[in-house]
Amino acid sequence: MVLRFTLLMAALAPFAAVSAAQADEWPGPVQALVEEGLEIHGEFEAPGGLVGYAASHQGREMTVYVTADGQHAIVGTMIDVEGNDLSEVPLDELVRAPQEEQVWQQLEQSHWIQDGQADAPRVLYTFTDPNCPYCHQFWEQARPWIEAGEVQLRHIMVGILQSDSPAKASALLGAEDPEAALHDHSGGDSVAPSAQPRHIEDQVYRNNQLFDELGLYATPTTVYRHDGRLQRVDGMPDATRLHEMMGGEAP
């Protein structure tokens, strides 16, 4: 599935700032919609002398078309004579692509454990709970690509499944060698929950927040790039999806 995260207030903050700065430059009908809470992400040319605006409101994406005189606006989807949806491309380019880039940056800035070579050509982020058996299974399935240096998994450690999950996640993040500790834990030598410095425990808390803010519900949840778009897999992937995630069949 193409990634469809909930539009986050945090993720949309930069767009909101742009919207406020440019509001006085837009036609009256668009300004009226902005005042009602619509977020404008960009302008595009539309057929029939119309000017299009890619927008969103409370997580819902939409296009707005303004007439040539600038006095009227139509909110909806434009279809050509062949039935093609002309709204999808501008929504992809002006709303979804920037949103996905923002999400990718959030994943990069989260607190994760590197699993694989630093120069691996393919990077995947996966939300991992230390008490999740499917996370262990996914770790095992990924070994051929990891050990061949083709893929780097970045385990965003969360503590959501059991009462001691946060302490175990903190223990792994706070280990002297987190990658080795995760390797041992995933290989069967389970990590013991232990108190960690406050900044380490806060890292798990922030990862949990990100998990919730993105509207995720399962571990592992894995995010990766494919054909220029973010993709998301909830839980264990089947063999076909695993090969897509990893960029090909096992080496």
C-alpha positions as CSV (number, residue, x, y, z in Angstrom):
1,M,0.0,0.0,0.0
2,V,1.1,3.5,-0.7
3,L,1.7,5.1,2.7
4,R,-1.2,7.1,4.0
5,F,-0.4,8.6,7.3
6,T,-2.8,10.8,9.2
7,L,-2.0,14.4,8.4
8,L,-0.3,15.6,11.6
9,M,-0.5,19.1,13.0
10,A,3.3,18.8,13.6
11,A,4.0,17.7,10.1
12,L,1.7,20.4,8.7
13,A,3.1,23.3,10.7
14,P,5.5,24.5,8.0
15,F,2.6,24.5,5.4
16,A,0.4,26.4,7.8
17,A,3.0,29.1,8.2
18,V,3.2,29.4,4.4
19,S,-0.6,29.5,4.2
20,A,-0.7,32.4,6.7
21,A,2.0,34.4,4.9
22,Q,0.4,34.1,1.5
23,A,-3.3,34.4,2.4
24,D,-3.6,38.0,1.3
25,E,-2.3,37.0,-2.2
26,W,-5.1,34.5,-2.9
27,P,-8.4,35.1,-4.5
28,G,-11.3,36.0,-2.2
29,P,-13.0,32.6,-2.3
30,V,-9.7,30.8,-1.3
31,Q,-9.1,33.3,1.5
32,A,-12.6,32.5,2.8
33,L,-11.8,28.8,2.8
34,V,-8.6,29.4,4.6
35,E,-10.4,31.4,7.3
36,E,-12.6,28.3,7.7
37,G,-9.6,26.2,8.4
38,L,-8.5,24.9,5.0
39,E,-4.7,24.5,4.5
40,I,-3.4,25.5,1.1
41,H,-0.3,23.5,0.0
42,G,0.3,24.9,-3.5
43,E,-1.1,26.4,-6.7
44,F,-1.3,24.7,-10.1
45,E,-2.6,25.4,-13.6
46,A,-5.9,23.8,-14.4
47,P,-7.8,23.4,-17.7
48,G,-10.6,25.7,-18.8
49,G,-8.9,28.9,-17.6
50,L,-9.2,27.7,-14.0
51,V,-6.5,28.0,-11.3
52,G,-6.2,25.0,-9.0
53,Y,-5.1,24.8,-5.4
54,A,-4.1,21.7,-3.6
55,A,-5.5,21.7,-0.1
56,S,-6.3,19.7,3.0
57,H,-8.7,20.0,6.0
58,Q,-8.5,17.8,9.1
59,G,-6.6,15.0,7.2
60,R,-8.8,15.1,4.1
61,E,-7.0,16.1,0.8
62,M,-8.9,18.1,-1.8
63,T,-8.6,20.4,-4.8
64,V,-10.1,23.9,-5.1
65,Y,-10.6,25.4,-8.6
66,V,-11.0,29.2,-8.9
67,T,-12.8,30.7,-11.9
68,A,-10.9,33.1,-14.3
69,D,-12.5,36.2,-12.7
70,G,-11.2,35.1,-9.3
71,Q,-14.7,35.5,-7.8
72,H,-15.8,31.9,-7.5
73,A,-14.3,28.6,-6.3
74,I,-15.3,25.0,-6.8
75,V,-14.2,22.3,-4.3
76,G,-14.0,18.9,-5.8
77,T,-12.5,16.6,-8.4
78,M,-11.9,17.5,-12.0
79,I,-12.5,14.8,-14.7
80,D,-11.5,15.0,-18.4
81,V,-13.5,13.6,-21.3
82,E,-11.9,10.2,-20.9
83,G,-12.8,10.0,-17.2
84,N,-9.3,10.6,-15.9
85,D,-9.0,12.2,-12.5
86,L,-7.0,15.4,-13.0
87,S,-6.8,16.2,-9.3
88,E,-4.6,13.2,-8.3
89,V,-1.3,14.5,-9.8
90,P,-1.4,17.9,-8.1
91,L,-2.4,16.3,-4.8
92,D,0.5,13.9,-5.2
93,E,3.0,16.6,-6.0
94,L,1.8,19.4,-3.6
95,V,0.3,17.5,-0.7
96,R,1.4,13.9,-0.4
97,A,5.0,14.1,-1.5
98,P,5.9,16.9,0.9
99,Q,4.0,15.2,3.6
100,E,5.8,11.9,3.0
101,E,9.2,13.8,3.0
102,Q,8.2,15.3,6.4
103,V,7.4,11.9,7.7
104,W,10.7,10.5,6.5
105,Q,12.5,13.3,8.3
106,Q,10.6,12.5,11.5
107,L,11.7,8.9,11.2
108,E,15.3,9.9,10.6
109,Q,15.2,12.1,13.7
110,S,13.6,9.4,15.9
111,H,15.7,7.2,18.2
112,W,16.6,4.0,16.5
113,I,19.2,1.2,16.5
114,Q,21.1,0.6,13.4
115,D,21.0,-3.0,12.1
116,G,23.3,-3.4,9.1
117,Q,26.1,-1.6,7.4
118,A,26.1,2.2,7.5
119,D,26.7,2.4,3.8
120,A,24.0,0.0,2.8
121,P,22.2,1.3,-0.3
122,R,18.7,0.7,1.1
123,V,17.3,1.9,4.4
124,L,14.1,0.8,6.1
125,Y,12.6,2.1,9.3
126,T,10.7,-0.4,11.5
127,F,8.9,0.2,14.8
128,T,10.1,-2.6,17.2
129,D,8.8,-3.6,20.6
130,P,11.2,-5.8,22.6
131,N,8.3,-8.1,23.5
132,C,6.9,-8.4,20.0
133,P,7.5,-12.0,18.6
134,Y,6.7,-10.8,15.1
135,C,9.5,-8.2,15.4
136,H,11.9,-11.0,16.2
137,Q,10.6,-13.0,13.2
138,F,11.0,-10.0,10.9
139,W,14.6,-9.4,12.2
140,E,15.3,-13.1,11.4
141,Q,13.8,-12.8,7.9
142,A,15.9,-9.8,7.1
143,R,19.2,-11.4,7.9
144,P,20.2,-12.4,4.3
145,W,19.9,-8.8,3.0
146,I,21.4,-7.3,6.2
147,E,24.4,-9.6,6.2
148,A,25.0,-9.1,2.5
149,G,25.3,-5.3,3.1
150,E,22.3,-4.5,0.9
151,V,19.9,-3.3,3.5
152,Q,20.1,-1.3,6.8
153,L,17.2,-1.7,9.2
154,R,16.7,1.1,11.6
155,H,14.8,-0.2,14.6
156,I,12.7,2.6,16.2
157,M,12.4,1.2,19.7
158,V,9.0,1.5,21.3
159,G,7.5,0.1,24.5
160,I,3.8,-0.5,23.9
161,L,2.9,-4.2,24.2
162,Q,3.6,-5.1,27.8
163,S,4.2,-3.3,31.1
164,D,8.0,-3.9,30.9
165,S,8.3,-3.1,27.2
166,P,9.4,0.6,27.8
167,A,12.2,-0.6,30.2
168,K,13.4,-3.2,27.8
169,A,13.4,-0.8,24.9
170,S,15.4,1.7,27.1
171,A,17.8,-1.0,28.0
172,L,18.5,-1.7,24.4
173,L,18.8,1.9,23.4
174,G,21.1,2.6,26.4
175,A,23.4,-0.5,25.9
176,E,27.1,0.1,25.3
177,D,26.6,-1.5,21.9
178,P,22.9,-1.2,21.0
179,E,23.3,-3.1,17.7
180,A,24.9,-6.0,19.4
181,A,22.4,-5.9,22.2
182,L,19.5,-6.0,19.8
183,H,21.2,-8.8,17.9
184,D,21.5,-10.9,21.1
185,H,17.9,-10.0,22.1
186,S,16.4,-10.9,18.7
187,G,18.5,-14.1,18.6
188,G,17.0,-15.4,21.8
189,D,19.0,-13.9,24.6
190,S,16.2,-11.6,25.9
191,V,17.2,-8.3,27.3
192,A,16.3,-7.6,31.0
193,P,14.3,-4.5,31.8
194,S,16.5,-2.0,33.6
195,A,16.4,1.6,34.7
196,Q,18.3,3.9,32.3
197,P,19.3,7.6,32.4
198,R,16.3,9.9,32.0
199,H,17.3,11.0,28.5
200,I,17.3,7.4,27.3
201,E,13.8,6.7,28.8
202,D,12.6,9.9,27.2
203,Q,13.8,8.6,23.8
204,V,11.4,5.6,24.1
205,Y,8.6,8.0,25.2
206,R,9.2,10.1,22.1
207,N,9.2,7.1,19.9
208,N,5.9,6.0,21.4
209,Q,4.5,9.4,20.7
210,L,5.6,9.2,17.1
211,F,4.0,5.8,16.8
212,D,0.7,7.2,18.0
213,E,0.9,10.4,16.1
214,L,1.4,8.5,12.8
215,G,-1.7,6.5,13.5
216,L,0.1,3.2,13.6
217,Y,-1.3,0.2,15.4
218,A,1.0,-2.9,14.9
219,T,4.6,-3.9,15.5
220,P,6.5,-4.3,13.4
221,T,5.4,-1.5,11.2
222,T,8.0,-0.8,8.5
223,V,8.4,2.2,6.3
224,Y,10.5,2.3,3.1
225,R,10.8,4.0,-0.2
226,H,9.6,2.3,-3.4
227,D,9.3,4.0,-6.8
228,G,9.8,7.4,-5.2
229,R,7.0,7.0,-2.7
230,L,6.8,5.9,0.9
231,Q,5.3,2.5,1.5
232,R,4.2,1.0,4.8
233,V,3.8,-2.6,6.0
234,D,1.8,-3.3,9.1
235,G,3.0,-6.5,10.8
236,M,4.8,-9.3,9.0
237,P,5.1,-9.0,5.2
238,D,4.4,-12.0,3.0
239,A,7.2,-13.2,0.8
240,T,6.3,-11.0,-2.2
241,R,6.2,-7.9,-0.1
242,L,9.4,-8.8,1.8
243,H,11.3,-9.0,-1.5
244,E,9.9,-5.6,-2.5
245,M,10.8,-4.1,0.8
246,M,14.4,-5.4,0.5
247,G,14.8,-4.5,-3.1
248,G,14.9,-8.0,-4.5
249,E,15.2,-11.6,-3.7
250,A,17.5,-12.8,-1.0
251,P,21.2,-12.7,-2.0
